Amino acid sequence: MCSVGDAFNVDVADSLNTKSCKCKDCGNEFQGMGKKIICPACQSGNVEVV
């Protein structure tokens, strides 16, 4: 799809099934999605969905 002029008003985070997550190793809180969530700060897989 091509757009000329104004940008589309689309919020990707709202359309995806994101989950609020917290890393048990570094304490970083972030939005994650998928089955195998990895902390973007420390790359740990020790993450809990809150």
N, C-alpha and C positions, 0 to 999 in steps of 0.2 A: 504494500500500500504506500502511496506517495502522498506527501503533504507539502503544499506550497503556502508559505505565509505563516500563520499561527501554528504553534505546536499543539499536539493533542493533549487534552487534559486527562491523563491516565495516571493513576497511582498504582504502581506495580505491586507494592506491598499489600494493598487491600485486596487485590485480585488473587494473590497466592496464599496458600495456607501456611503462614509463618507462625512460629511458636516463640513465646518468650522463654529464653534460656539463660542459665547461669552456669559458669564454669566452676567446678568444684576445686580446681587447682589454683587459679589466679583470681577468682571472684568476679570476672568480667560478666556483665549482663548484656545480652544482645538478642536480636531476632534471628532465628534459624529455621531451616526447613529441610525436609527429607528424612530419611531413616537413620543416617549416620551423620549426626551433627558434630562439627568440630569448631572449637573456639577460635575466632579470627585473631585474637590477641596472642595466644601462646601455642596454638595448634594442638591442644589437648583434646582427646575424645571423652574425657571425664566430665560430661555435661549433663545437667538435669533440666528437665522442662518444668518451668514454674507457672 
